[in-house]
Structure formats: C-alpha cells, structure tokens
Amino acid sequence: MTFARFAEALIDQGCAVTALTSRGWARAGDPEFAPLDVRTYGWSARGLDAVAQRMVGTRVGLLGRHLQALALVVAARPPPDASEPAGSWS
C-alpha cells in the first residue's frame, strides 16, 4: 500500500508513474487508488524469476536473490530498436 500512496502523490504532482511487477498489480482498477500504468515482466524475465524463486530458501538462496535482481533488470530494459543490431544497448 505504501507504493500505491507514493505513486498517487507523484501522479498528483503531474509525474507519470509506471509500475513494473513480476505478476501484475493486485489493486488494478481499485477506485481507491489513482490509475497506474502497470507493466509485467516479459517471458524471459518471468522464466528467470520463476527459477530464482525456487532457489530462495534453499542452500543456493543467495544466488536465487541475485537472479531475481537480474530478472528485474532484464524486465526494465527497454525493447531493442529495430534499427540497432541485436544485443546493443543505448
């Protein structure tokens, strides 16, 4: 709920707010909160996150946490521009 209130305050100040989640926004469509632009992970980040979640709580839990962070980075990366070579970063 803290994120929702913070996002709402930013929207009230005229900022554009986009929420990136692994599985969606539970409060989507809730009239109590300002409407958010909600994006979910793409297929590659979802797969990486699923593998990472299975690791958390095991002996390789720290690796799982690092993979979850990597999944977030992969999901937040903008889509490649068709005019740039594959794999290039802008």
Distance bins in CASP14 RR format, pairs under 12 A and 6 or more apart:
PFRMAT RR
TARGET T0000
AUTHOR 0000-0000-0000
RMODE 2
METHOD distances of the structure
MODEL  1
1 7 0 0 0 0 0 1 0 0 0 0 0
1 8 0 0 0 0 0 1 0 0 0 0 0
1 25 0 0 0 0 0 1 0 0 0 0 0
1 26 0 0 0 0 0 1 0 0 0 0 0
1 27 0 0 0 0 1 0 0 0 0 0 0
1 30 0 0 0 0 0 1 0 0 0 0 0
1 32 0 0 0 0 1 0 0 0 0 0 0
1 33 0 0 0 0 1 0 0 0 0 0 0
2 8 0 0 0 0 0 1 0 0 0 0 0
2 9 0 0 0 0 0 1 0 0 0 0 0
2 33 0 0 0 0 0 1 0 0 0 0 0
3 9 0 0 0 0 0 1 0 0 0 0 0
3 10 0 0 0 0 0 1 0 0 0 0 0
3 17 0 0 0 0 1 0 0 0 0 0 0
3 19 1 0 0 1 0 0 0 0 0 0 0
3 20 0 0 0 0 0 1 0 0 0 0 0
3 21 0 0 0 0 1 0 0 0 0 0 0
3 25 0 0 0 0 1 0 0 0 0 0 0
3 26 0 0 0 0 0 1 0 0 0 0 0
3 27 0 0 0 0 1 0 0 0 0 0 0
3 33 0 0 0 0 1 0 0 0 0 0 0
3 34 0 0 0 0 0 1 0 0 0 0 0
3 36 0 0 0 0 1 0 0 0 0 0 0
3 38 0 0 0 0 0 1 0 0 0 0 0
4 10 0 0 0 0 0 1 0 0 0 0 0
4 11 0 0 0 0 0 1 0 0 0 0 0
4 17 0 0 0 0 0 1 0 0 0 0 0
4 19 0 0 0 0 1 0 0 0 0 0 0
4 21 0 0 0 0 0 1 0 0 0 0 0
4 25 0 0 0 0 1 0 0 0 0 0 0
4 26 0 0 0 0 1 0 0 0 0 0 0
4 27 1 0 1 0 0 0 0 0 0 0 0
4 28 0 0 0 0 0 1 0 0 0 0 0
4 29 0 0 0 0 0 1 0 0 0 0 0
4 30 0 0 0 0 1 0 0 0 0 0 0
4 32 0 0 0 0 1 0 0 0 0 0 0
4 33 1 0 1 0 0 0 0 0 0 0 0
4 34 0 0 0 0 1 0 0 0 0 0 0
4 35 0 0 0 0 0 1 0 0 0 0 0
4 36 1 0 0 1 0 0 0 0 0 0 0
4 38 0 0 0 0 0 1 0 0 0 0 0
5 11 0 0 0 0 0 1 0 0 0 0 0
5 12 0 0 0 0 0 1 0 0 0 0 0
5 17 0 0 0 0 0 1 0 0 0 0 0
5 27 0 0 0 0 0 1 0 0 0 0 0
5 32 0 0 0 0 0 1 0 0 0 0 0
5 33 0 0 0 0 1 0 0 0 0 0 0
5 34 0 0 0 0 1 0 0 0 0 0 0
5 36 0 0 0 0 0 1 0 0 0 0 0
6 12 0 0 0 0 0 1 0 0 0 0 0
6 13 0 0 0 0 0 1 0 0 0 0 0
6 15 0 0 0 0 0 1 0 0 0 0 0
6 17 0 0 0 0 1 0 0 0 0 0 0
6 19 0 0 0 0 0 1 0 0 0 0 0
6 33 0 0 0 0 0 1 0 0 0 0 0
6 34 0 0 0 0 0 1 0 0 0 0 0
6 36 0 0 0 0 0 1 0 0 0 0 0
7 13 0 0 0 0 0 1 0 0 0 0 0
7 14 0 0 0 0 0 1 0 0 0 0 0
7 15 0 0 0 0 1 0 0 0 0 0 0
7 16 0 0 0 0 0 1 0 0 0 0 0
7 17 1 0 1 0 0 0 0 0 0 0 0
7 18 0 0 0 0 1 0 0 0 0 0 0
7 19 1 0 0 1 0 0 0 0 0 0 0
7 20 0 0 0 0 0 1 0 0 0 0 0
7 25 0 0 0 0 0 1 0 0 0 0 0
7 27 0 0 0 0 0 1 0 0 0 0 0
7 33 1 0 0 1 0 0 0 0 0 0 0
7 34 1 0 0 1 0 0 0 0 0 0 0
7 35 0 0 0 0 1 0 0 0 0 0 0
7 36 1 0 1 0 0 0 0 0 0 0 0
7 37 0 0 0 0 1 0 0 0 0 0 0
7 38 0 0 0 0 0 1 0 0 0 0 0
8 14 0 0 0 0 0 1 0 0 0 0 0
8 15 0 0 0 0 0 1 0 0 0 0 0
8 17 0 0 0 0 1 0 0 0 0 0 0
8 19 0 0 0 0 0 1 0 0 0 0 0
8 27 0 0 0 0 0 1 0 0 0 0 0
8 30 0 0 0 0 0 1 0 0 0 0 0
8 32 0 0 0 0 1 0 0 0 0 0 0
8 33 1 0 0 1 0 0 0 0 0 0 0
8 34 1 0 1 0 0 0 0 0 0 0 0
8 35 0 0 0 0 1 0 0 0 0 0 0
8 36 0 0 0 0 1 0 0 0 0 0 0
9 15 0 0 0 0 1 0 0 0 0 0 0
9 17 0 0 0 0 1 0 0 0 0 0 0
9 33 0 0 0 0 0 1 0 0 0 0 0
9 34 0 0 0 0 1 0 0 0 0 0 0
10 16 0 0 0 0 1 0 0 0 0 0 0
10 17 1 0 1 0 0 0 0 0 0 0 0
10 18 0 0 0 0 0 1 0 0 0 0 0
10 19 0 0 0 0 0 1 0 0 0 0 0
10 34 0 0 0 0 1 0 0 0 0 0 0
10 36 0 0 0 0 0 1 0 0 0 0 0
10 37 0 0 0 0 0 1 0 0 0 0 0
11 17 1 0 1 0 0 0 0 0 0 0 0
11 18 0 0 0 0 0 1 0 0 0 0 0
11 19 0 0 0 0 0 1 0 0 0 0 0
11 33 0 0 0 0 1 0 0 0 0 0 0
11 34 1 0 1 0 0 0 0 0 0 0 0
11 35 0 0 0 0 1 0 0 0 0 0 0
11 36 1 0 0 1 0 0 0 0 0 0 0
11 37 0 0 0 0 1 0 0 0 0 0 0
12 33 0 0 0 0 0 1 0 0 0 0 0
12 34 1 0 0 1 0 0 0 0 0 0 0
13 34 0 0 0 0 0 1 0 0 0 0 0
14 34 0 0 0 0 0 1 0 0 0 0 0
15 34 0 0 0 0 0 1 0 0 0 0 0
15 36 0 0 0 0 0 1 0 0 0 0 0
15 37 0 0 0 0 0 1 0 0 0 0 0
16 34 0 0 0 0 0 1 0 0 0 0 0
16 35 0 0 0 0 0 1 0 0 0 0 0
16 36 0 0 0 0 0 1 0 0 0 0 0
16 37 1 0 0 1 0 0 0 0 0 0 0
17 25 0 0 0 0 0 1 0 0 0 0 0
17 33 0 0 0 0 0 1 0 0 0 0 0
17 34 0 0 0 0 1 0 0 0 0 0 0
17 35 0 0 0 0 1 0 0 0 0 0 0
17 36 1 0 1 0 0 0 0 0 0 0 0
17 37 1 0 0 1 0 0 0 0 0 0 0
17 38 0 0 0 0 1 0 0 0 0 0 0
17 39 0 0 0 0 0 1 0 0 0 0 0
18 25 0 0 0 0 0 1 0 0 0 0 0
18 35 0 0 0 0 0 1 0 0 0 0 0
18 36 1 0 0 1 0 0 0 0 0 0 0
18 37 1 0 1 0 0 0 0 0 0 0 0
18 38 1 0 0 1 0 0 0 0 0 0 0
18 39 1 0 0 1 0 0 0 0 0 0 0
18 40 0 0 0 0 0 1 0 0 0 0 0
18 75 0 0 0 0 0 1 0 0 0 0 0
18 76 0 0 0 0 1 0 0 0 0 0 0
18 78 0 0 0 0 0 1 0 0 0 0 0
19 25 1 0 1 0 0 0 0 0 0 0 0
19 26 0 0 0 0 0 1 0 0 0 0 0
19 27 0 0 0 0 1 0 0 0 0 0 0
19 28 0 0 0 0 1 0 0 0 0 0 0
19 33 0 0 0 0 0 1 0 0 0 0 0
19 34 0 0 0 0 0 1 0 0 0 0 0
19 35 0 0 0 0 0 1 0 0 0 0 0
19 36 1 0 1 0 0 0 0 0 0 0 0
19 37 1 0 0 1 0 0 0 0 0 0 0
19 38 1 0 1 0 0 0 0 0 0 0 0
19 39 1 0 0 1 0 0 0 0 0 0 0
19 40 0 0 0 0 1 0 0 0 0 0 0
19 41 0 0 0 0 0 1 0 0 0 0 0
19 75 0 0 0 0 0 1 0 0 0 0 0
19 76 0 0 0 0 0 1 0 0 0 0 0
20 36 0 0 0 0 0 1 0 0 0 0 0
20 37 0 0 0 0 1 0 0 0 0 0 0
20 38 0 0 0 0 1 0 0 0 0 0 0
20 39 1 0 1 0 0 0 0 0 0 0 0
20 40 1 0 0 1 0 0 0 0 0 0 0
20 41 1 0 0 1 0 0 0 0 0 0 0
20 42 0 0 0 0 0 1 0 0 0 0 0
20 45 0 0 0 0 1 0 0 0 0 0 0
20 49 0 0 0 0 0 1 0 0 0 0 0
20 71 0 0 0 0 0 1 0 0 0 0 0
20 72 1 0 0 1 0 0 0 0 0 0 0
20 73 0 0 0 0 0 1 0 0 0 0 0
20 74 0 0 0 0 0 1 0 0 0 0 0
20 75 1 0 1 0 0 0 0 0 0 0 0
20 76 1 0 1 0 0 0 0 0 0 0 0
20 77 0 0 0 0 0 1 0 0 0 0 0
20 78 0 0 0 0 0 1 0 0 0 0 0
21 27 0 0 0 0 0 1 0 0 0 0 0
21 28 0 0 0 0 1 0 0 0 0 0 0
21 36 0 0 0 0 1 0 0 0 0 0 0
21 37 0 0 0 0 0 1 0 0 0 0 0
21 38 1 0 0 1 0 0 0 0 0 0 0
21 39 1 0 0 1 0 0 0 0 0 0 0
21 40 1 0 1 0 0 0 0 0 0 0 0
21 41 1 0 0 1 0 0 0 0 0 0 0
21 42 0 0 0 0 0 1 0 0 0 0 0
21 45 0 0 0 0 0 1 0 0 0 0 0
21 46 0 0 0 0 0 1 0 0 0 0 0
21 49 0 0 0 0 0 1 0 0 0 0 0
21 71 0 0 0 0 0 1 0 0 0 0 0
21 72 0 0 0 0 1 0 0 0 0 0 0
21 75 0 0 0 0 1 0 0 0 0 0 0
21 76 0 0 0 0 0 1 0 0 0 0 0
22 38 0 0 0 0 0 1 0 0 0 0 0
22 39 0 0 0 0 0 1 0 0 0 0 0
22 40 1 0 0 1 0 0 0 0 0 0 0
22 41 1 0 1 0 0 0 0 0 0 0 0
22 42 0 0 0 0 1 0 0 0 0 0 0
22 45 1 0 0 1 0 0 0 0 0 0 0
22 46 1 0 0 1 0 0 0 0 0 0 0
22 47 0 0 0 0 1 0 0 0 0 0 0
22 48 0 0 0 0 1 0 0 0 0 0 0
22 49 1 0 1 0 0 0 0 0 0 0 0
22 50 0 0 0 0 1 0 0 0 0 0 0
22 52 0 0 0 0 1 0 0 0 0 0 0
22 53 0 0 0 0 1 0 0 0 0 0 0
22 68 0 0 0 0 1 0 0 0 0 0 0
22 69 0 0 0 0 0 1 0 0 0 0 0
22 71 1 0 0 1 0 0 0 0 0 0 0
22 72 0 0 0 0 1 0 0 0 0 0 0
22 74 0 0 0 0 0 1 0 0 0 0 0
22 75 1 0 0 1 0 0 0 0 0 0 0
22 76 0 0 0 0 0 1 0 0 0 0 0
23 38 0 0 0 0 0 1 0 0 0 0 0
23 39 0 0 0 0 0 1 0 0 0 0 0
23 40 1 0 0 1 0 0 0 0 0 0 0
23 41 0 0 0 0 1 0 0 0 0 0 0
23 42 0 0 0 0 0 1 0 0 0 0 0
23 45 0 0 0 0 0 1 0 0 0 0 0
23 46 0 0 0 0 1 0 0 0 0 0 0
23 47 0 0 0 0 0 1 0 0 0 0 0
23 49 0 0 0 0 1 0 0 0 0 0 0
23 50 0 0 0 0 0 1 0 0 0 0 0
23 53 0 0 0 0 0 1 0 0 0 0 0
23 71 0 0 0 0 0 1 0 0 0 0 0
23 75 0 0 0 0 0 1 0 0 0 0 0
24 36 0 0 0 0 0 1 0 0 0 0 0
24 38 1 0 0 1 0 0 0 0 0 0 0
24 39 0 0 0 0 1 0 0 0 0 0 0
24 40 1 0 1 0 0 0 0 0 0 0 0
24 41 0 0 0 0 1 0 0 0 0 0 0
24 42 0 0 0 0 0 1 0 0 0 0 0
24 46 0 0 0 0 0 1 0 0 0 0 0
24 75 0 0 0 0 0 1 0 0 0 0 0
25 33 0 0 0 0 1 0 0 0 0 0 0
25 34 0 0 0 0 0 1 0 0 0 0 0
25 35 0 0 0 0 0 1 0 0 0 0 0
25 36 1 0 0 1 0 0 0 0 0 0 0
25 37 0 0 0 0 1 0 0 0 0 0 0
25 38 1 0 1 0 0 0 0 0 0 0 0
25 39 0 0 0 0 1 0 0 0 0 0 0
25 40 0 0 0 0 1 0 0 0 0 0 0
26 33 0 0 0 0 0 1 0 0 0 0 0
26 36 0 0 0 0 0 1 0 0 0 0 0
26 38 0 0 0 0 0 1 0 0 0 0 0
27 33 1 0 1 0 0 0 0 0 0 0 0
27 34 0 0 0 0 0 1 0 0 0 0 0
27 35 0 0 0 0 0 1 0 0 0 0 0
27 36 0 0 0 0 1 0 0 0 0 0 0
27 38 0 0 0 0 1 0 0 0 0 0 0
28 34 0 0 0 0 0 1 0 0 0 0 0
28 35 0 0 0 0 1 0 0 0 0 0 0
28 36 1 0 0 1 0 0 0 0 0 0 0
28 37 0 0 0 0 0 1 0 0 0 0 0
28 38 1 0 1 0 0 0 0 0 0 0 0
28 39 0 0 0 0 0 1 0 0 0 0 0
28 40 0 0 0 0 0 1 0 0 0 0 0
29 35 1 0 0 1 0 0 0 0 0 0 0
29 36 0 0 0 0 1 0 0 0 0 0 0
29 38 0 0 0 0 1 0 0 0 0 0 0
30 36 0 0 0 0 1 0 0 0 0 0 0
30 38 0 0 0 0 0 1 0 0 0 0 0
39 45 0 0 0 0 0 1 0 0 0 0 0
39 72 0 0 0 0 0 1 0 0 0 0 0
39 75 1 0 0 1 0 0 0 0 0 0 0
39 76 0 0 0 0 1 0 0 0 0 0 0
39 77 0 0 0 0 0 1 0 0 0 0 0
39 78 0 0 0 0 0 1 0 0 0 0 0
39 79 0 0 0 0 0 1 0 0 0 0 0
40 46 1 0 0 1 0 0 0 0 0 0 0
40 49 0 0 0 0 0 1 0 0 0 0 0
40 71 0 0 0 0 0 1 0 0 0 0 0
40 72 0 0 0 0 0 1 0 0 0 0 0
40 75 0 0 0 0 1 0 0 0 0 0 0
40 76 0 0 0 0 0 1 0 0 0 0 0
41 47 0 0 0 0 1 0 0 0 0 0 0
41 48 0 0 0 0 1 0 0 0 0 0 0
41 49 1 0 0 1 0 0 0 0 0 0 0
41 50 0 0 0 0 1 0 0 0 0 0 0
41 52 0 0 0 0 0 1 0 0 0 0 0
41 68 0 0 0 0 0 1 0 0 0 0 0
41 70 0 0 0 0 0 1 0 0 0 0 0
41 71 1 0 0 1 0 0 0 0 0 0 0
41 72 0 0 0 0 1 0 0 0 0 0 0
41 73 0 0 0 0 0 1 0 0 0 0 0
41 74 1 0 0 1 0 0 0 0 0 0 0
41 75 1 0 1 0 0 0 0 0 0 0 0
41 76 0 0 0 0 1 0 0 0 0 0 0
41 77 0 0 0 0 0 1 0 0 0 0 0
42 48 0 0 0 0 1 0 0 0 0 0 0
42 49 0 0 0 0 1 0 0 0 0 0 0
42 50 0 0 0 0 0 1 0 0 0 0 0
42 71 0 0 0 0 1 0 0 0 0 0 0
42 72 0 0 0 0 0 1 0 0 0 0 0
42 74 0 0 0 0 1 0 0 0 0 0 0
42 75 1 0 0 1 0 0 0 0 0 0 0
42 76 0 0 0 0 0 1 0 0 0 0 0
42 77 0 0 0 0 0 1 0 0 0 0 0
42 79 0 0 0 0 0 1 0 0 0 0 0
43 49 0 0 0 0 0 1 0 0 0 0 0
43 50 0 0 0 0 0 1 0 0 0 0 0
43 71 0 0 0 0 0 1 0 0 0 0 0
43 74 0 0 0 0 0 1 0 0 0 0 0
43 75 0 0 0 0 0 1 0 0 0 0 0
44 50 0 0 0 0 0 1 0 0 0 0 0
44 51 0 0 0 0 0 1 0 0 0 0 0
44 70 0 0 0 0 0 1 0 0 0 0 0
44 71 0 0 0 0 1 0 0 0 0 0 0
44 73 0 0 0 0 0 1 0 0 0 0 0
44 74 1 0 1 0 0 0 0 0 0 0 0
44 75 0 0 0 0 1 0 0 0 0 0 0
44 77 0 0 0 0 1 0 0 0 0 0 0
44 79 0 0 0 0 0 1 0 0 0 0 0
45 51 0 0 0 0 0 1 0 0 0 0 0
45 52 0 0 0 0 0 1 0 0 0 0 0
45 67 0 0 0 0 0 1 0 0 0 0 0
45 68 0 0 0 0 1 0 0 0 0 0 0
45 69 0 0 0 0 0 1 0 0 0 0 0
45 70 0 0 0 0 1 0 0 0 0 0 0
45 71 1 0 1 0 0 0 0 0 0 0 0
45 72 1 0 0 1 0 0 0 0 0 0 0
45 73 0 0 0 0 1 0 0 0 0 0 0
45 74 1 0 1 0 0 0 0 0 0 0 0
45 75 1 1 0 0 0 0 0 0 0 0 0
45 76 0 0 0 0 1 0 0 0 0 0 0
45 77 0 0 0 0 1 0 0 0 0 0 0
46 52 0 0 0 0 0 1 0 0 0 0 0
46 53 0 0 0 0 0 1 0 0 0 0 0
46 68 0 0 0 0 0 1 0 0 0 0 0
46 71 1 0 0 1 0 0 0 0 0 0 0
46 72 0 0 0 0 0 1 0 0 0 0 0
46 74 0 0 0 0 1 0 0 0 0 0 0
46 75 0 0 0 0 1 0 0 0 0 0 0
47 53 0 0 0 0 1 0 0 0 0 0 0
47 54 0 0 0 0 0 1 0 0 0 0 0
47 67 0 0 0 0 1 0 0 0 0 0 0
47 68 0 0 0 0 0 1 0 0 0 0 0
47 70 0 0 0 0 0 1 0 0 0 0 0
47 71 1 0 0 1 0 0 0 0 0 0 0
47 74 0 0 0 0 1 0 0 0 0 0 0
47 75 0 0 0 0 0 1 0 0 0 0 0
48 54 0 0 0 0 0 1 0 0 0 0 0
48 55 0 0 0 0 0 1 0 0 0 0 0
48 63 0 0 0 0 0 1 0 0 0 0 0
48 64 0 0 0 0 1 0 0 0 0 0 0
48 66 0 0 0 0 0 1 0 0 0 0 0
48 67 1 0 1 0 0 0 0 0 0 0 0
48 68 0 0 0 0 1 0 0 0 0 0 0
48 69 0 0 0 0 0 1 0 0 0 0 0
48 70 1 0 0 1 0 0 0 0 0 0 0
48 71 1 0 1 0 0 0 0 0 0 0 0
48 72 0 0 0 0 1 0 0 0 0 0 0
48 73 0 0 0 0 1 0 0 0 0 0 0
48 74 1 0 0 1 0 0 0 0 0 0 0
48 75 0 0 0 0 1 0 0 0 0 0 0
49 55 0 0 0 0 0 1 0 0 0 0 0
49 56 0 0 0 0 0 1 0 0 0 0 0
49 64 0 0 0 0 1 0 0 0 0 0 0
49 65 0 0 0 0 0 1 0 0 0 0 0
49 66 0 0 0 0 0 1 0 0 0 0 0
49 67 1 0 0 1 0 0 0 0 0 0 0
49 68 1 0 1 0 0 0 0 0 0 0 0
49 69 0 0 0 0 0 1 0 0 0 0 0
49 70 0 0 0 0 1 0 0 0 0 0 0
49 71 1 1 0 0 0 0 0 0 0 0 0
49 72 0 0 0 0 1 0 0 0 0 0 0
49 73 0 0 0 0 0 1 0 0 0 0 0
49 74 0 0 0 0 1 0 0 0 0 0 0
49 75 0 0 0 0 1 0 0 0 0 0 0
50 56 0 0 0 0 0 1 0 0 0 0 0
50 64 0 0 0 0 0 1 0 0 0 0 0
50 67 0 0 0 0 1 0 0 0 0 0 0
50 68 0 0 0 0 0 1 0 0 0 0 0
50 71 0 0 0 0 1 0 0 0 0 0 0
51 58 0 0 0 0 0 1 0 0 0 0 0
51 60 0 0 0 0 0 1 0 0 0 0 0
51 61 0 0 0 0 0 1 0 0 0 0 0
51 63 0 0 0 0 1 0 0 0 0 0 0
51 64 1 0 0 1 0 0 0 0 0 0 0
51 66 0 0 0 0 0 1 0 0 0 0 0
51 67 1 0 0 1 0 0 0 0 0 0 0
51 68 0 0 0 0 1 0 0 0 0 0 0
51 70 0 0 0 0 0 1 0 0 0 0 0
51 71 0 0 0 0 1 0 0 0 0 0 0
52 58 0 0 0 0 0 1 0 0 0 0 0
52 60 0 0 0 0 1 0 0 0 0 0 0
52 61 0 0 0 0 1 0 0 0 0 0 0
52 62 0 0 0 0 0 1 0 0 0 0 0
52 63 0 0 0 0 1 0 0 0 0 0 0
52 64 1 0 1 0 0 0 0 0 0 0 0
52 65 1 0 0 1 0 0 0 0 0 0 0
52 66 1 0 0 1 0 0 0 0 0 0 0
52 67 1 1 0 0 0 0 0 0 0 0 0
52 68 1 0 1 0 0 0 0 0 0 0 0
52 69 0 0 0 0 1 0 0 0 0 0 0
52 70 1 0 0 1 0 0 0 0 0 0 0
52 71 1 0 0 1 0 0 0 0 0 0 0
52 72 0 0 0 0 0 1 0 0 0 0 0
52 74 0 0 0 0 0 1 0 0 0 0 0
53 61 0 0 0 0 0 1 0 0 0 0 0
53 63 0 0 0 0 0 1 0 0 0 0 0
53 64 1 0 0 1 0 0 0 0 0 0 0
53 65 0 0 0 0 1 0 0 0 0 0 0
53 67 0 0 0 0 1 0 0 0 0 0 0
53 68 1 0 0 1 0 0 0 0 0 0 0
53 71 0 0 0 0 1 0 0 0 0 0 0
54 60 0 0 0 0 1 0 0 0 0 0 0
54 61 0 0 0 0 1 0 0 0 0 0 0
54 63 0 0 0 0 0 1 0 0 0 0 0
54 64 0 0 0 0 1 0 0 0 0 0 0
54 67 0 0 0 0 1 0 0 0 0 0 0
54 68 0 0 0 0 0 1 0 0 0 0 0
55 61 1 0 1 0 0 0 0 0 0 0 0
55 62 0 0 0 0 1 0 0 0 0 0 0
55 63 1 0 1 0 0 0 0 0 0 0 0
55 64 1 1 0 0 0 0 0 0 0 0 0
55 65 0 0 0 0 1 0 0 0 0 0 0
55 66 0 0 0 0 1 0 0 0 0 0 0
55 67 1 0 0 1 0 0 0 0 0 0 0
55 68 0 0 0 0 1 0 0 0 0 0 0
55 71 0 0 0 0 0 1 0 0 0 0 0
56 62 0 0 0 0 1 0 0 0 0 0 0
56 63 0 0 0 0 1 0 0 0 0 0 0
56 64 1 0 1 0 0 0 0 0 0 0 0
56 65 1 0 0 1 0 0 0 0 0 0 0
56 66 0 0 0 0 0 1 0 0 0 0 0
56 67 0 0 0 0 1 0 0 0 0 0 0
56 68 1 0 0 1 0 0 0 0 0 0 0
56 69 0 0 0 0 0 1 0 0 0 0 0
57 63 0 0 0 0 0 1 0 0 0 0 0
57 64 0 0 0 0 1 0 0 0 0 0 0
57 65 0 0 0 0 1 0 0 0 0 0 0
58 64 0 0 0 0 1 0 0 0 0 0 0
58 65 0 0 0 0 0 1 0 0 0 0 0
60 66 0 0 0 0 1 0 0 0 0 0 0
60 67 0 0 0 0 1 0 0 0 0 0 0
61 67 0 0 0 0 1 0 0 0 0 0 0
61 68 0 0 0 0 1 0 0 0 0 0 0
62 68 0 0 0 0 0 1 0 0 0 0 0
62 69 0 0 0 0 0 1 0 0 0 0 0
63 69 0 0 0 0 0 1 0 0 0 0 0
63 70 0 0 0 0 0 1 0 0 0 0 0
64 70 0 0 0 0 1 0 0 0 0 0 0
64 71 0 0 0 0 1 0 0 0 0 0 0
65 71 0 0 0 0 0 1 0 0 0 0 0
65 72 0 0 0 0 0 1 0 0 0 0 0
66 72 0 0 0 0 0 1 0 0 0 0 0
66 73 0 0 0 0 0 1 0 0 0 0 0
67 73 0 0 0 0 0 1 0 0 0 0 0
67 74 0 0 0 0 0 1 0 0 0 0 0
68 74 0 0 0 0 0 1 0 0 0 0 0
68 75 0 0 0 0 0 1 0 0 0 0 0
69 75 0 0 0 0 0 1 0 0 0 0 0
69 76 0 0 0 0 0 1 0 0 0 0 0
70 76 0 0 0 0 0 1 0 0 0 0 0
70 77 0 0 0 0 0 1 0 0 0 0 0
71 77 0 0 0 0 0 1 0 0 0 0 0
73 89 0 0 0 0 0 1 0 0 0 0 0
77 87 0 0 0 0 0 1 0 0 0 0 0
77 88 0 0 0 0 0 1 0 0 0 0 0
77 89 0 0 0 0 1 0 0 0 0 0 0
77 90 0 0 0 0 0 1 0 0 0 0 0
78 84 0 0 0 0 0 1 0 0 0 0 0
78 88 0 0 0 0 0 1 0 0 0 0 0
78 89 0 0 0 0 1 0 0 0 0 0 0
78 90 1 0 0 1 0 0 0 0 0 0 0
79 86 0 0 0 0 0 1 0 0 0 0 0
79 87 0 0 0 0 0 1 0 0 0 0 0
79 90 0 0 0 0 0 1 0 0 0 0 0
80 86 1 0 0 1 0 0 0 0 0 0 0
80 87 1 0 0 1 0 0 0 0 0 0 0
80 88 1 0 0 1 0 0 0 0 0 0 0
80 89 0 0 0 0 1 0 0 0 0 0 0
80 90 0 0 0 0 1 0 0 0 0 0 0
81 87 0 0 0 0 0 1 0 0 0 0 0
81 88 0 0 0 0 1 0 0 0 0 0 0
81 89 0 0 0 0 0 1 0 0 0 0 0
81 90 1 0 0 1 0 0 0 0 0 0 0
82 88 0 0 0 0 0 1 0 0 0 0 0
83 90 0 0 0 0 0 1 0 0 0 0 0
84 90 1 0 0 1 0 0 0 0 0 0 0
END
